[in-house]
Amino acid sequence: MLVGMTNDFFAPVDSVSKTDRDRAEQRLREAHQLGRIDAAELEARMSRVIAAERLDELAAATDGPLPSGATNAYAQPGPYAQPGPYAQPGPYAQSYDHTAYAEPGAAQGRTRPTFVGTVEQVGQGMSERGTTMAVVAHLLPFVTWLFGPAVVWALSAKGSNTRREAAKAFNWQLIAFVIGIVVAALGWIIPGDGNPIAGIWTAIWVVLTVIGAVMAGKGAEWTNPIRRVVPLEVLNERGR
């Protein structure tokens, strides 16, 4: 009798822990680095991992089919296809028609206010660019200071990797600004001409900001070493 049952019958319903979520995110990044999924699918699946509240939802985010309209370049055609970067082909794989679960308002052509609709379209477009906008969010402070990452965070879709990286960039620049003020104050205390500490700190700030952008472009999980000591988090880095 057990042979005929599906895995859904035994789907776990436990809450997702931080370790579970981090492990799922790491699997997706490894799949992206190996070329098994592209940047768009990484973005789509990472958003579902961040939003998952139960283990069965987390499993679906990494191995399950993507929602209708999401990119899934690795799904195999045919009635027995099983989408997902980790899915194994087999006679019991199933295909799903997600259009059956579309919201009624969408079928009736529901419209929204022009401004709100435009902002949502911009945010969706930014999120769909995968790691590109995540890199931009980390590099914008060289030109726009805190405002660049804040704008990217506000416009990107909730749960997206772009929103998460923009929050990390904003929080790092805020910490760097506070440290810069302290370094400038030390310049008035230390005797002698000039402030050598300011030059050293500027170099550290530039290097760590660039490293953050590079890691975001690779889709890798990286924590700024200074942020490990000063874990200030003004913007939520879980992408919410």
N, C-alpha and C positions, 0 to 999 in steps of 0.2 A: 504493500500500500504506500509506503514511503517513497517508492521510486517514482510514482506518478505525480507527486506533489511538486509545486514550483517553489523556487527560493523565496518568493514573496511571502509565503506562508510563515517562513521563519525569519522574516525581516526584523532586525533589532529595532527597538523603540527607545533605547537609552539616549540620554542627553549627550551632546557632543562636547568633549573636553577640549581644552586648548591643545593638548598633545595630539588628539585625534585630528583636529583641524590643521595643525602645522604639518602633520605627516601627509595629509591629503594634498596640501599645497605643494609640498616638496615633490610628491609623485608627479603632479602636473608639470612642475618646472623641469623635472628630469625628462618627462616625455617631450616637452617643447625643445629642450636642448638637444635631444636625440633626433629631432625632426619628425616625431610621430604625430604631433599636432602643430598647427600653425599658430600665429599670434592671435588671430581672431578667436579660434577655439579655446586657446589658453585663457583669454579674457572672459569668454562666456562661462567656461567651467569654473574658473576662479571665483566669479561672482556667485555661482551657486554654492560653492564650498563655503564662502564667507557667510552666506545667508542660511546655511543648513543649521537646524536646531537638533535634529535626531540623527542617529548613526545610519539609518536607512536612507535619509535624505543626503547624507554625506557620501554614501556609497553610490547613489544615483548621480551625484555631481561629478564623480570621477569616472565611473564605468557605464552609467546609463545613457540613454539617448538624449540629445540636446532638444530643447523646446523648438517648436516650429519657427523657422526663420533664422535660427542660429547656425553658425558655420560648423560643419562637421565633414571635413574633407576625407576622413578615413572610414566613413560608413560604406559598407559593401552593398551593391544593388541586389535586389532579389527579395523574395518573401521571407527568407531566413536570415536576413542581415541583422547584425547586432552592433549598433554604433558604439563608439567609445574607444579611447586610446588603449584601454587595457582589456577590452572585451575579447573573448575567445570564440571563434566560430563553432557552431554546433547545431544539431538538428532541432534543438528546443529553443533557439534564439527567436525572438519575436520582433516584429516591426510595429510601430505605434503611430496612430494618426492623431496628432496633437491638436488638429484643427477642431476636433469634436469638443474640445474644452475651451474654445475661444470665448471671450466675454461677449454676452449678447449685445452690448453697446457697440462693439467693434463691427458686428455684422450689420447693424442698422446705420452705420456711417455716423456715429456720434461725433460731434465736433466740440472743440474746446476753444476757450478764448485765444485770440491770435498770439498775444504775448506769451502766455503760458505754453502754448503749443510750440512756439518757436524756440523757447528756452529748452524744452524737453528734447526737441529734435537736435539742437546743438549739443546738449549733454550726451545724447545717445551716440551721435557721430563721434564725439571725442572719445567715448568709451570703446567704440568699435575699432578705433585705430590701434588697439592693443598696447604694446609697449612704447609706441612712438610718443604719445602724449604723456606717458609716465616719465620718459626721459626729459621732455620739454619742461615738465613741472619742476624737476630737479635743477635745470639749468636757468630757468627764468629769473631766479634771485640775482644773477649777475647783472640783470638789466632792470628788473622791477622790484627787487627786494622781496618782502613778504607778500606783496600783492599778487604776484604771478601765481605762486602755488595756491593761494587762497581762491583765486578766480577759477583755476582748473578744478579744485576740489568742489567748489559750489556748483559748477556746471556739469561735472561728470555724474554718471548714473550711480545711484546708491548700490553698494555691494560690488562695484567694479574695481579692478586692480588699479586703474588710473586714479580713482578717488583715494585709494589707500596710499599710493605712492605720493600723491599730492599732499596728503596729510603728513606723511613722514618728512617731506621736503619742508613744509611750513614749520613743523615743530622743531626741526633741526636749525632752520634759519632764526627762529625766535631765540633758541638757546645760544646760538652763535652771537646774536645781537647783544644779549645780556653779558656774555663773556667779553665781548668787545668793549662794552662800557667799563667793565672792571679793569681791563688791560689799559684803557685810556687813562683811568684814574691813577693806575700805578705809575704812569708816565710822569705825573706831577709829583709823585713821592720819591721816585728813584732819582738820585742826584746825577748831574751831567746833562749834556745836550742830547736831544733825540730820545726816542723810546724804542730800543731794540726789541722789546717784548711784543710791541705792536706789529712789527715786521714778521716776527716768527708766527704770531697768531694768524695774521693774514694768509700766510702760506699754508698753514694747517687748514684754515677754513676753505681755501680754494681746492686743495687736494681732496678733502673729505666730501665736498660738494660734488666734485667731478666723479669720484668713486661711486657715490650714491646714484648718479645718473647712469654710469656704465652698468652697474648691477641691475638697475631697473630695466635697462635695455635688454639685458640677458634674461630677464624674468627670474633672477636669483633672489633668494631671501638673504638680506644683508642688514646687519644692525650697526649703525654708526658707533664706534667705540666710545665717543664722548657721551652719546645718549645712553649708553649702558650705565654710566656714572650719574648722569642727570636725566632720568627717565620722564621728563616733562612731556605731557601729551595734551595739548590744547584741542587739537582736532583728532577725532577718533580714527585710529589707524587700522581698524577692522573694515573700513570701507563703508561704514553706515552713517 
